[in-house]
Amino acid sequence: MKPILLDGKSLTQHQLAGIAYGAPVELAADALRDVARAAEFLAEQVRREEPIYGVSTGFGSNADKLLGAHPLRDELPGAVPSGRSLHEELQTNLIVTHAVCVGEPFAPDVVRAMLGIRINTLLKGHSGIRVETLQALAAMLNAGVVPVVPQLGSVGASGDLAPLSHLAIVLLGGGEAFYQGERMPGARALERAGLQPVSLSYKEGLALNNGTAQMLATGALALSKLEDLLDTADLAAAMTIDAFAGRMGAFAEDVHALRPHPGQVRVAANLRSLLSGSTLADIPYHLVPKFRSWQPSSWDGGDAQALNFDIGWEWVPFSQRHGREKFYQRFKPFRGGKKHQPQDSYSLRCIPQVHGAVRDAVAQARRVLDIELNAVTDNPLVFPDKQAEHVEEQVVSAGHFHGMPLALAMSYVKAAIPVLASISERRLNKLVDPATNDGLPAFLIGNEDGTESGFMIVQYTAAAIVNDLTSRAMPASVYSIPTSANAEDHVSMGANEARHVLAMADDLGKVLALELYTAAQALDLRREMIGAARGLAGRADAHALAEKVQGAPAADAGAHAGFLDEVGALRSELASGDDYHPGRAVAAAHAALREAIPFLDRDRALDGEVAAAVRLVAEGRLLAAARGVVAGG
């Protein structure tokens, strides 16, 4: 992979994803000059015996303790000096005592992203790290040494101290690391990679472990996943709309110009693109038949005999049309699967408003993370070129390590993910419920013998995931637990927020996969049912079609002739024109799904198919198929 140049100023989320998945890094020469200047400045201040937090004092609640010339115990009779200065001991102890996270380790992509972020922020030249130490950190990343960083232990201020210490301890030859897929002691990983451990100088321990790299890495990778999942959600919704033969008016451009939230406008445009070319959307109501259970007498032979459904309509008698004559001039007097109403349920009609609001939440988080990627987040901040009378004006203690900007942004996203999953599950439920699926069979299966469950339990799984996502949506950032003997008396918990979002993004993908899996079945059924109606309409007379209509007047009734005329008009409309089909992009995604998962004509084991649907979404194959059509116009 092409190396990514880090300069402390221009790292993007796209580049960070590249680093996470294997790209090496290079360090900009001009940035290294700034790094060297700050390190030299700190060394000079130490030589001048200036008291500087984290350099010549302890940390946190130990900030009032000044370092001496040597360890006090060296003054004892017979003491053997350690040979290490108190400055080095201070920085080393900071790392080895802070690497105390627990739980399963982060995936290598997260840890590589953490390393990339930390290197980039140190290149700003305000942290005091030496060039050689920073180069050693980059060499470790480029050599494929991935420190083992357990997931639990950061409170998000002072930054991600504990997880970043797990990064740094490997650089010192401690801890554990993954190398070439094997977990081993950090010293062995460095040795096998041909690297040497480093010894820390002034403020280097603090520079390495004081910052927001864990929450930023997990948050950025979560947003990277969500980028595709947002488009996948629109695709799933579009396939469901086609399966419902839904209404397009709610997505019109001029409609959304009246309430132009950016995400909402974009989703409406996406739906129009995905559904472009659909002849199912906005199909006249009376052309959509209603499912009826298959019976041996349902079809009189030919290919239709193999169908696992029957179809039908109800005829509206002349006596029930008073005051509605104009309506029945436009729509034939047959009630099938679609109700005569101009609007769909909220889970369909309000897709732009709901999906769009989630997009806006993600966009806000992306804005925050873009700033953080090229920010200095450790403490104290070193300003070597600043003209000042006292060193306190050049080495400033501040609070850039505090993760609240990220935490609140992630809280917003964390609340948005269950919203997107929930509306997806509601559409899925609407598809399988015969009371709401506009004439499709219950659970999308023929079930003439009462032995089949079809897609019934697919909705259960989606409901379980949505409940789990909802229960995890409470913002961690509202519950601060003070640390460091109350020196750090308000913390962000941003690391937990971002970690939750990363895991929740994967589960959102599972819900969307279940909707696509179900919508594909519903779309096939809808097309087959309309196709069967068209087959009847293509016969020489209207008799076969008339047999599918309930409520017909008796043959000797005066209204019978009018009934036959109206059946003939229905027959003519069904038979004319091309077959009814979904939007071109929806059709491409449907075809890609059907390459892996066949139509469910009878009950069979679904576990492998559900897993396949989840993989198709995770790998982006359905989305890629749809995007290819949209891009091609």
For each residue, the residues with C-beta under 8 A, 3 or more apart:
1: 18 22 23 24
2: 23
3: 23 24 25 26
4: 11 15 18 19 23 24 25 26 116
5: 25 26 27 28
6: 11 25 26 27 28 31 116 119 120 123 138
7: 10 27 28 30 31 120 123
8: 11 28 31 34 120 121 122 123 124 125 374
9: 31 124 374
10: 7 374
11: 4 6 8 15 16 116 117 120 373 374
12: 15 16 370 373
13: 16 17 220 223 224 366 369 370 373
14: 17 18
15: 4 11 12 18 19 23
16: 11 12 13 19 20 113 116 117 217 220 221 373
17: 13 14 20 21 113 220 221 224
18: 1 4 14 15 21 22 23
19: 4 15 16 22 23 25 112 113 115 116 141
20: 16 17 109 110 112 113 116 217 221
21: 17 18 109 112
22: 1 18 19 112
23: 1 2 3 4 15 18 19
24: 1 3 4 141 142
25: 3 4 5 6 19 116 119 138 141 142
26: 3 4 5 6 138
27: 5 6 7 31 32 119 123 134 135 138
28: 5 6 7 8 31 32 123
29: 32 33
30: 7 33 34
31: 6 7 8 9 27 28 34 35 123 124 125
32: 27 28 29 35 36 123 131 134
33: 29 30 36 37 125
34: 8 30 31 37 38 123 124 125
35: 31 32 38 39 122 123 125 127 129 130 131 134
36: 32 33 39 40 130 131
37: 33 34 40 41 125 384 385
38: 34 35 41 42 125 126 127 128 129 382 384
39: 35 36 42 43 128 129 130 131 201 202
40: 36 37 43 44 384
41: 37 38 44 45 128 382 384 394
42: 38 39 45 46 52 55 128 202 203 382 395
43: 39 40 46 47 201 202
44: 40 41 47 48
45: 41 42 48 50 52 55 391 395
46: 42 43 49 50 52 55 56 87 202
47: 43 44
48: 44 45
49: 46 56
50: 45 46 56 391
51: 56 57 66
52: 42 45 46 55 56 57 203 380 391 395
53: 57 59 63 379 380 395 397
54: 57 59 63 203 206 379 380
55: 42 45 46 52 87 128 202 203 395
56: 46 49 50 51 52 66 67 87
57: 51 52 53 54 62 63 64 65 66 67
58: 62 63 64 65 67 90
59: 53 54 62 63 90 94 206
60: 63 158 484 485 487 488
61: 484 485 486 487
62: 57 58 59 65
63: 53 54 57 58 59 60 487
64: 57 58
65: 57 58 62
66: 51 56 57
67: 56 57 58 86 87 90
68: 71 72 86
69: 86
70: 74 81 85 86
71: 68 74 81 82 86 89
72: 68 75
73: 76 79
74: 70 71 79 81 82
75: 72 79
76: 73 79
77:
78:
79: 73 74 75 76
80:
81: 70 71 74
82: 71 74 89
83:
84: 88 89 92
85: 70 88 89
86: 67 68 69 70 71 89 90
87: 46 55 56 67 90 91 201 202
88: 84 85 91 92 199 200 201
89: 71 82 84 85 86 92 93
90: 58 59 67 86 87 93 94 205
91: 87 88 94 95 200 201 202 203 204 205 206
92: 84 88 89 95 96 172 199 200 205
93: 89 90 96 97 205
94: 59 90 91 97 98 165 205 206 209
95: 91 92 98 99 165 168 169 172 174 200 205 208 209
96: 92 93 99 165 169 172 174
97: 93 94 100
98: 94 95 161 162 165 209
99: 95 96 162 165 166 168 169 174 175
100: 97 153 162 165
101: 149 150 151 152 153 154 162 163 166
102: 150 152 153
103: 150 151 152 153
104: 150 151
105: 111 148 149 150 151
106: 110 111 114 149 150 151 163 214 218
107: 110 111
108: 111 112 146 178
109: 20 21 112 113 221
110: 20 106 107 113 114 149 214 217 218 221 502
111: 105 106 107 108 114 115 146 147 149 167 217
112: 19 20 21 22 108 109 115 116 141 146
113: 16 17 19 20 109 110 116 117 217 218 220 221
114: 106 110 111 117 118 149 163 164 167 213 214 217
115: 19 111 112 118 119 137 140 141 147 167 213
116: 4 6 11 16 19 20 25 112 113 119 120 141 217
117: 11 16 113 114 120 121 211 213 216 217 373
118: 114 115 121 122 137 164 167 208 211 213
119: 6 25 27 115 116 122 123 134 137 138 141
120: 6 7 8 11 116 117 123 373 374
121: 8 117 118 124 127 211 213 374 375 376 377 378
122: 8 35 118 119 127 129 134 137 207
123: 6 7 8 27 28 31 32 34 35 119 120 134
124: 8 9 31 34 121 127 374 375 376
125: 8 31 33 34 35 37 38 382 384
126: 38 376 381 382 383
127: 35 38 121 122 124 203 207 376 378 381 382
128: 38 39 41 42 55 202 203 204 207 382
129: 35 38 39 122 133 134 203 204 207 208
130: 35 36 39 133 134 201 204
131: 32 35 36 39 134 135
132: 135 136 198
133: 129 130 136 137 171 198 200 201 204
134: 27 32 35 119 122 123 129 130 131 137 138
135: 27 131 132 138 139
136: 132 133 139 140 171 195 196 198
137: 115 118 119 122 133 134 140 141 171 208
138: 6 25 26 27 119 134 135 141 142
139: 135 136 142 143 195
140: 115 136 137 143 145 170 171 190 193 195
141: 19 24 25 112 115 116 119 137 138 145
142: 24 25 138 139
143: 139 140 193 194 195
144: 179 180 193
145: 140 141 170 177 178 179 186 189 190 193 195
146: 108 111 112 177 178 179
147: 111 115 166 167 169 170 175 176 177 178 186
148: 105 166 175 176 177 178 183
149: 101 105 106 110 111 114 163 166 167 214
150: 101 102 103 104 105 106 153 163 166
151: 101 103 104 105 106 163 499
152: 101 102 103
153: 100 101 102 103 150 162 163
154: 101 159 160 161 162 163 214 215 495 496
155: 481 483 488 491 492 493 495
156: 159 160 212 215 402 403 404 406 407 491 492 493 494 495 496 497
157: 399 401 402 403 404 488 490 491 492 494
158: 60 161 210 379 401 402 484 488
159: 154 156 164 209 210 211 212 213 377 378 401 402 403
160: 154 156 163 164 209 211 212 213 214 215 403 495
161: 98 154 158 164 165 209 210
162: 98 99 100 101 153 154 165 166
163: 101 106 114 149 150 151 153 154 160 166 167 213 214 495
164: 114 118 159 160 161 167 168 208 209 210 211 213 214
165: 94 95 96 98 99 100 161 162 168 169 208 209
166: 99 101 147 148 149 150 162 163 169 170 175
167: 111 114 115 118 147 149 163 164 170 171 208 209 213
168: 95 99 164 165 171 172 205 208 209
169: 95 96 99 147 165 166 172 174 175 186
170: 140 145 147 166 167 173 174 175 176 177 186 189 190
171: 133 136 137 140 167 168 197 198 208
172: 92 95 96 168 169 186 197 198 199 200
173: 170 186 187 190 197
174: 95 96 99 169 170 186 187
175: 99 147 148 166 169 170 185 186
176: 147 148 170 183 184 185 186 189
177: 145 146 147 148 170 183 184 185 186 189 190
178: 108 145 146 147 148 181 182 183 184 189
179: 144 145 146 182 184 188 189 192 193
180: 144 192
181: 178
182: 178 179
183: 148 176 177 178
184: 176 177 178 179 188 189 192
185: 175 176 177 188 189
186: 145 147 169 170 172 173 174 175 176 177 189 190
187: 173 174 190 191 197
188: 179 184 185 191 192
189: 145 170 176 177 178 179 184 185 186 192 193
190: 140 145 170 173 177 186 187 193 195 196 197
191: 187 188 194 195
192: 179 180 184 188 189
193: 140 143 144 145 179 189 190
194: 143 191
195: 136 139 140 143 145 190 191
196: 136 190
197: 171 172 173 187 190
198: 132 133 136 171 172
199: 88 92 172
200: 88 91 92 95 133 172 204 205 208
201: 39 43 87 88 91 130 133 204
202: 39 42 43 46 55 87 91 128
203: 42 52 54 55 91 127 128 129 206 207 382
204: 91 128 129 130 133 200 201 207 208
205: 90 91 92 93 94 95 168 200 208 209
206: 54 59 91 94 203 209 210 378 379
207: 122 127 128 129 203 204 210 378
208: 95 118 129 137 164 165 167 168 171 200 204 205
209: 94 95 98 159 160 161 164 165 167 168 205 206
210: 158 159 161 164 206 207 377 378 379 401
211: 117 118 121 159 160 164 377 378 401
212: 156 159 160 215 216 372 377 401 403 406 494
213: 114 115 117 118 121 159 160 163 164 167 216 217 377
214: 106 110 114 149 154 160 163 164 217 218 495 498 499
215: 154 156 160 212 218 219 403 406 407 410 492 494 495 497 498 499
216: 117 212 213 219 220 369 372 373 406 498
217: 16 20 110 111 113 114 116 117 213 214 220 221 498
218: 106 110 113 214 215 221 222 495 498 499 501 502
219: 215 216 222 223 365 369 406 409 410 497 498 501 502
220: 13 16 17 113 216 217 223 224 369 373
221: 16 17 20 109 110 113 217 218 224 225 502
222: 218 219 225 226 410 413 498 501 502 504 505
223: 13 219 220 226 227 362 365 366 369 413
224: 13 17 220 221 227
225: 221 222 228 229 502 505 506 509
226: 222 223 229 230 362 413 417 505 508
227: 223 224 230 231 362
228: 225 231 232 620 623
229: 225 226 232 233 420 505 508 509 512 617
230: 226 227 233 234 355 358 359 362 420
231: 227 228 234 235 270 623 627
232: 228 229 235 236 509 512 516 617 620 622 623
233: 229 230 236 237 355 358 420 424 512
234: 230 231 237 238 267 270 271 274 351 355
235: 231 232 238 239 274 516 585 586 589 622 623 626
236: 232 233 239 240 424 427 512 515 516 519
237: 233 234 240 241 271 348 351 355 424 427
238: 234 235 241 242 270 271 274 275 583 585 586
239: 235 236 242 243 515 516 519 520 523 582 586 589 590
240: 236 237 243 244 246 348 427 428 430 431 515 519 522
241: 237 238 244 246 271 275 281 344 348 351
242: 238 239 245 246 275 278 280 281 519 523 526 582 583 586
243: 239 240 280 431 440 519 522 523 525 526
244: 240 241 344 348 430 431 437 438 522 526
245: 242 280 281 282 283 288 337 338 438 526
246: 240 241 242 281 344 348
247: 250 281 282 342 343 344 348 349
248: 251 252 272 275 281 282
249: 252 255 282 342
250: 247 255 343 344 348 349 350 352
251: 248 255 256 268 271 272 275 351 352
252: 248 249 255 256 268
253: 256 257 268 269 272
254: 257 258
255: 249 250 251 252 258 268
256: 251 252 253 259 260 264 265 268 352
257: 253 254 260 265
258: 254 255
259: 256 264
260: 256 257 264 265
261: 264 265 353 356 357 360
262: 265 266 356 359 360 363
263: 266 267 355 356 357 358 359 360 363
264: 256 259 260 261 267 268 352 353 355 356 357 360
265: 256 257 260 261 262 268 269 352 356
266: 262 263 269 270 356 359
267: 234 263 264 270 271 351 352 355 356 359
268: 251 252 253 255 256 264 265 271 272 352 356
269: 253 265 266 272 273
270: 231 234 238 266 267 273 274
271: 234 237 238 241 251 267 268 274 275 351 352
272: 248 251 253 268 269 275 276
273: 269 270 276 585 630
274: 234 235 238 270 271 583 585 586 626 630
275: 238 241 242 248 251 271 272 278 281 582 583 585 586
276: 272 273 583 584 585 630
277: 581 583 584
278: 242 275 281 282 581 582 583 586
279: 283 578 580 581
280: 242 243 245 283 526 527 580 581 582
281: 241 242 245 246 247 248 275 278 583
282: 245 247 248 249 278
283: 245 279 280 287 288 338 530 580
284: 287 331 332 573
285: 288 331 336 338 339 340
286: 313 331 332 333 334 335 336 570
287: 283 284 336 530 533 570 573 574 580
288: 245 283 285 336 337 338 438 439 526 529 530
289: 311 312 313 336 337 439 529 530 532 533 548
290: 311 312 313 335 336 337 439
291: 309 310 311 337 434 439 440 441 525 529
292: 298 309 310 311 312
293: 309 310 441 446 447 448
294: 298 307 308 309 310 446 448
295: 298 310 448
296:
297:
298: 292 294 295 307 310
299: 302 304 305 307 310
300: 304 305 544
301: 304 305
302: 299 305
303: 306 535
304: 299 300 301 307 532 535
305: 299 300 301 302
306: 303
307: 294 298 299 304 310 528 532
308: 294 445 446 448 601 602
309: 291 292 293 294 441 446 525 528 529 532
310: 291 292 293 294 295 298 299 307 548
311: 289 290 291 292 336 529 532 533 548
312: 289 290 292 336 548 549 550
313: 286 289 290 334 335 336 548 549 550 570
314: 334 335 336 549 550 551
315: 333 334 335 549 550 551 552 563 566
316: 320 321 328 333 334 335 551
317: 320 321 551 553 559
318: 321 559 562
319: 322
320: 316 317 324
321: 316 317 318 324 325 328 333
322: 319 325
323:
324: 320 321 327 328
325: 321 322 328 329
326: 329 330
327: 324 330 331 340
328: 316 321 324 325 331 332 333
329: 325 326
330: 326 327
331: 284 285 286 327 328 340
332: 284 286 328 566 569 570 573
333: 286 315 316 321 328 566
334: 286 313 314 315 316 549 566 570
335: 286 290 313 314 315 316 339 340
336: 285 286 287 288 289 290 311 312 313 314 439
337: 245 288 289 290 291 438 439 440 529
338: 245 283 285 288 438 439
339: 285 335 438
340: 285 327 331 335
341:
342: 247 249
343: 247 250 349
344: 241 244 246 247 250 348 349
345: 348 349 430 436
346: 349 350
347: 350 351 423 426 427 430
348: 237 240 241 244 246 247 250 344 345 351 427 430
349: 247 250 343 344 345 346
350: 250 346 347 353 354 423
351: 234 237 241 251 267 271 347 348 354 355 423
352: 250 251 256 264 265 267 268 271 355 356
353: 261 264 350 356 357
354: 350 351 357 358 419 420 423
355: 230 233 234 237 263 264 267 351 352 358 359 420 423
356: 261 262 263 264 265 266 267 268 352 353 359 360
357: 261 263 264 353 354 360 361 416 419
358: 230 233 263 354 355 361 362 416 417 419 420
359: 230 262 263 266 267 355 356 362 363
360: 261 262 263 264 356 357 363 364
361: 357 358 364 365 412 413 415 416
362: 223 226 227 230 358 359 365 366 413 416
363: 262 263 359 360 366 367
364: 360 361 367 368 409 412
365: 219 223 361 362 368 369 409 410 412 413
366: 13 223 362 363 369 370
367: 363 364 370 371
368: 364 365 371 372 405 406 409
369: 13 216 219 220 223 365 366 372 373 406 409
370: 12 13 366 367 373 374
371: 367 368 374 375 405
372: 212 216 368 369 375 377 405 406
373: 11 12 13 16 117 120 216 220 369 370
374: 8 9 10 11 120 121 124 370 371
375: 121 124 371 372 400
376: 121 124 126 127 381 400
377: 121 159 210 211 212 213 372 400 401
378: 121 127 159 206 207 210 211 381 400 401
379: 53 54 158 206 210 397 398 399 400 401
380: 52 53 54 395 396 397 398
381: 126 127 376 378 395 396 397 398 400
382: 38 41 42 125 126 127 128 203 394 395
383: 126 386 388 393 394 395 396
384: 37 38 40 41 125 394
385: 37
386: 383 393 394
387:
388: 383 391 393 394
389: 393
390: 393 394
391: 45 50 52 388 394 395
392: 395 396
393: 383 386 388 389 390 396
394: 41 382 383 384 386 388 390 391
395: 42 45 52 53 55 380 381 382 383 391 392
396: 380 381 383 392 393
397: 53 379 380 381
398: 379 380 381
399: 157 379 402
400: 375 376 377 378 379 381
401: 157 158 159 210 211 212 377 378 379
402: 156 157 158 159 399 491 492
403: 156 157 159 160 212 215 406 407 491 492 493 494 495
404: 156 157 407 408 477 492 494
405: 368 371 372 408 409
406: 156 212 215 216 219 368 369 372 403 409 410 492 494 497 498
407: 156 215 403 404 410 411 475 476 477 492 493 494 497 498
408: 404 405 411 412 475 477
409: 219 364 365 368 369 405 406 412 413
410: 215 219 222 365 406 407 413 414 477 494 497 498 500 501
411: 407 408 414 415 475 476 477 478 497
412: 361 364 365 408 409 415 416
413: 222 223 226 361 362 365 409 410 416 417 501
414: 410 411 417 472 473 475 497 500 501 504
415: 361 411 412 418 419 473 475
416: 357 358 361 362 412 413 419 420
417: 226 358 413 414 420 421 469 473 501 504 505 508
418: 415 421 422 466 469 470 473 504
419: 354 357 358 415 416 422 423
420: 229 230 233 354 355 358 416 417 423 424 508
421: 417 418 424 425 462 465 466 469 507 508 511 512
422: 418 419 425 426 466 470
423: 347 350 351 354 355 419 420 426 427
424: 233 236 237 420 421 427 428 462 511 512 514 515
425: 421 422 428 429 459 462 463 465 466 511 514 515
426: 347 422 423 429 430
427: 236 237 240 347 348 423 424 430 431 515 519
428: 240 424 425 431 432 458 459 462 514 515 518 519
429: 425 426 432 433 436 459 462 463
430: 240 244 345 347 348 426 427 433 436 437
431: 240 243 244 427 428 437 440 444 455 518 519 522
432: 428 429 437 442 443 444 454 455 456 458 459 518
433: 429 430 436 437 442
434: 291 437 440 441 442
435:
436: 345 429 430 433
437: 244 430 431 432 433 434 440 444 522
438: 244 245 288 337 338 339
439: 288 289 290 291 336 337 338 529
440: 243 291 337 431 434 437 444 522 525 526 529
441: 291 293 309 434 444 445 446 447 454 525
442: 432 433 434 445 447 454
443: 432 447 452 453 454 455 456
444: 431 432 437 440 441 454 455 518 521 522 525 600
445: 308 441 442 452 453 454 455 600 602 603
446: 293 294 308 309 441 452 601 602
447: 293 441 442 443 450 451 452 454
448: 293 294 295 308
449: 452
450: 447
451: 447 603
452: 443 445 446 447 449 602 603
453: 443 445 456 457 603
454: 432 441 442 443 444 445 447 600 603
455: 431 432 443 444 445 458 459 518 521 600
456: 432 443 453 459 460
457: 453 460 461 606
458: 428 432 455 461 462 514 517 518 606 610
459: 425 428 429 432 455 456 462 463 514 518
460: 456 457 463 464
461: 457 458 464 465 514 610
462: 421 424 425 428 429 458 459 465 466 511 514 515
463: 425 429 459 460 466 467
464: 460 461 467 468
465: 421 425 461 462 468 469 507 510 511
466: 418 421 422 425 462 463 469 470 511
467: 463 464 470 471
468: 464 465 471 472 507
469: 417 418 421 465 466 472 473 504 507 508 511
470: 418 422 466 467 473
471: 467 468 474
472: 414 468 469 500 504
473: 414 415 417 418 469 470 504
474: 471 478
475: 407 408 411 414 415 478 497
476: 407 411 479 493 494 496 497 500
477: 404 407 408 410 411 492 493 494 497
478: 411 474 475
479: 476 493
480: 490 491 492 493
481: 155 491 493
482: 486 488 489 490 491
483: 155 487 488 491
484: 60 61 158 487 488
485: 60 61
486: 61 482 489
487: 60 61 63 483 484
488: 60 155 157 158 482 483 484 491
489: 482 486
490: 157 480 482
491: 155 156 157 402 403 480 481 482 483 488
492: 155 156 157 215 402 403 404 406 407 477 480
493: 155 156 403 407 476 477 479 480 481 496 497
494: 156 157 212 215 403 404 406 407 410 476 477 497 498
495: 154 155 156 160 163 214 215 218 403 498 499
496: 154 156 476 493 499 500
497: 156 215 219 406 407 410 411 414 475 476 477 493 494 500 501
498: 214 215 216 217 218 219 222 406 407 410 494 495 501 502
499: 151 214 215 218 495 496 502 503
500: 410 414 472 476 496 497 503 504
501: 218 219 222 410 413 414 417 497 498 504 505
502: 110 218 219 221 222 225 498 499 505 506
503: 499 500 506 507
504: 222 414 417 418 469 472 473 500 501 507 508
505: 222 225 226 229 417 501 502 508 509
506: 225 502 503 509 510 618
507: 421 465 468 469 503 504 510 511
508: 226 229 417 420 421 469 504 505 511 512
509: 225 229 232 505 506 512 513 614 617 618
510: 465 506 507 513 514 614 617
511: 421 424 425 462 465 466 469 507 508 514 515
512: 229 232 233 236 421 424 508 509 515 516 617
513: 509 510 516 517 610 613 614 616 617 618
514: 424 425 428 458 459 461 462 510 511 517 518 610 613
515: 236 239 240 424 425 427 428 462 511 512 518 519
516: 232 235 236 239 512 513 519 520 589 593 613 616 617 622
517: 458 513 514 520 521 593 597 609 610 613
518: 428 431 432 444 455 458 459 514 515 521 522
519: 236 239 240 242 243 427 428 431 515 516 522 523
520: 239 516 517 523 524 590 593 594 597
521: 444 455 517 518 524 525 599 600
522: 240 243 244 431 437 440 444 518 519 525 526
523: 239 242 243 519 520 526 527 582 586 590
524: 520 521 527 528 599
525: 243 291 309 440 441 444 521 522 528 529
526: 242 243 244 245 280 288 440 522 523 529 530
527: 280 523 524 530 531 579 580 581 582
528: 307 309 524 525 531 532
529: 288 289 291 309 311 337 439 440 525 526 532 533
530: 283 287 288 289 526 527 533 534 580
531: 527 528 534 535 579 580
532: 289 304 307 309 311 528 529 535 536
533: 287 289 311 529 530 536 537 545 548 574
534: 530 531 537 538 574 575 579 580
535: 303 304 531 532 538 539
536: 532 533 539 544 545 548 571 574
537: 533 534 545 570 571 572 574 575
538: 534 535 575
539: 535 536 543 544 545
540:
541: 544
542: 545 546 564 567 568 571
543: 539 546 547
544: 300 536 539 541 547 548
545: 533 536 537 539 542 548 549 567 570 571 574
546: 542 543 549 552 563 564 567
547: 543 544
548: 289 310 311 312 313 533 536 544 545
549: 312 313 314 315 334 545 546 552 567
550: 312 313 314 315
551: 314 315 316 317
552: 315 546 549 560 563
553: 317 557 558 559 560 563
554: 557 560
555: 560
556: 560
557: 553 554 560
558: 553 561
559: 317 318 553 562 563
560: 552 553 554 555 556 557 563 564
561: 558 564 565
562: 318 559 565 566
563: 315 546 552 553 559 560 566 567
564: 542 546 560 561 567 568
565: 561 562 568 569
566: 315 332 333 334 562 563 569 570
567: 542 545 546 549 563 564 570 571
568: 542 564 565 571 572
569: 332 565 566 572 573
570: 286 287 313 332 334 537 545 566 567 573 574
571: 536 537 542 545 567 568 574 575
572: 537 568 569 575 576
573: 284 287 332 569 570 576
574: 287 533 534 536 537 545 570 571
575: 534 537 538 571 572
576: 572 573
577:
578: 279 581
579: 527 531 534
580: 279 280 283 287 527 530 531 534
581: 277 278 279 280 527 578 587
582: 239 242 275 278 280 523 527 586 587 590
583: 238 242 274 275 276 277 278 281 586 587
584: 276 277 587 588 629
585: 235 238 273 274 275 276 588 589 625 626 627 629 630
586: 235 238 239 242 274 275 278 523 582 583 589 590 626
587: 581 582 583 584 590 591 629
588: 584 585 591 592 625 626 628 629
589: 235 239 516 585 586 592 593 622 623 625 626
590: 239 520 523 582 586 587 593 594
591: 587 588 594 595 625
592: 588 589 595 596 616 621 622 624 625
593: 516 517 520 589 590 596 597 613 616 622
594: 520 590 591 597 598 599
595: 591 592
596: 592 593 612 613 616
597: 517 520 593 594 609 612 613
598: 594
599: 521 524 594
600: 444 445 454 455 521 603 604 606
601: 308 446
602: 308 445 446 452
603: 445 451 452 453 454 600
604: 600
605: 608 609
606: 457 458 600 609 610
607: 610 611
608: 605 611 612
609: 517 597 605 606 612 613
610: 458 461 513 514 517 606 607 613 614
611: 607 608 614 615
612: 596 597 608 609 615 616
613: 513 514 516 517 593 596 597 609 610 616 617
614: 509 510 513 610 611 617 618
615: 611 612 618 619
616: 513 516 592 593 596 612 613 619 621 622
617: 229 232 509 510 512 513 516 613 614 620 622 623
618: 506 509 513 614 615
619: 615 616
620: 228 232 617 623 624
621: 592 616 624 625
622: 232 235 516 589 592 593 616 617 625 626
623: 228 231 232 235 589 617 620 626 627
624: 592 620 621 627 628
625: 585 588 589 591 592 621 622 628 629
626: 235 274 585 586 588 589 622 623 629 630
627: 231 585 623 624 630 631
628: 588 624 625 631 632
629: 584 585 587 588 625 626 632
630: 273 274 276 585 626 627 633
631: 627 628
632: 628 629
633: 630
